[in-house]
Amino acid sequence: METCADRLFDEIKSWGRGEAVAAVLDTNVLLKFGTGLNQVDWSVKLKERRNVPIVLVIPVKAIDELDNLKNRGTSEQRTLARLALRRLEANFE
């Protein structure tokens, strides 16, 4: 557990030095790119230098909103929400 905490602390320090960029993804981004987050050229989307690591942050609130949309949104929203949730789950198994 200490190793994880140390790695997290080092990562956070690198953000403050401009060595990495954190991108917080909201529900709309997850609906649009959720099935292929790893296929997006985030350097271009965020207008960042290519050599700067980009860390994607997904708030729990966005996951909750996707979960609600999969049952209560329009037909398209339900489909996109389900696909995005499946893809996220597959990345964290």
N, C-alpha and C positions, 0 to 999 in steps of 0.2 A: 504494500500500500504506500509506503514511503517513496518508492521509486516512481509510482504514478504521480504522486503529489509533487515530487521534484521535477518531473518532466513537464507537468502542467505549469508549474511556477516558471520554469525556463521559457516555456512557450509564451506565456503572458508577458514576460519581460521583453521578448523579442518583438512583440507587437508595439510596445512603447518606444522601441528604438527604430521603428519604421522598417523592420526586417520582414514583417508579415502584415497582411491586411485581413481583418475579420469582416466578413459579409454576413449580415443577419438576414436570413430569408424569411419573408412573410408568406402568408397563405397564398396570395396571388402568384408569387414566384413559384411556389411549390406546385400550384395547379398548372402553370404554364410549362415549367421545366421538370416537373416531378418524376417523369418517366425516364429522364436522361440527364440528371444533374451532373454526372461525371463526364458527359459528352459536351458540355457547354464550355466554351473558351472564356472563363471568368475574367481573365486579364483584359480581354477586349470589352466584355460587358461592363466591367468596372473601370475601364480606362486606366489600368495599372501597368507598370513595367512588367515585362514577361518574367524577369528574374525574381520578382517578389512573390513569396508563397501566399496563397489565399486560403484562409480557413473559413469554411462554411459553417455558420451557426444556425441551428434550427430551434427556435423557441418552442417550449411545450405548448404554449398557447396556439401556435400555428398547427401543431399536430391535433390538438383538441378541435380546432376549427375544421380541419380536414375530416376528422371523425364525424363531426356534426353534418358536414356537407354530403358525406357519402350516403346519408339517410334522408336528408331534408332539402337538399339543393335541387336545382333544375336537373333534368336528365343528363345534360353535358357535365354539370358540376359533380354530380354523383359519380359518373364514370371517371372523370379526371381525378377526383379525390380518392377513389378506390385504387386507381393505378398508382398514384403518387404514394399512398400509404403502403402498398405492396412493395414498391421499389425501395422505399426507405427501410422497411422491415428486412428486405433481402440484403441490404447493405450492412445491417447491424446484427445479422445472425452469426 
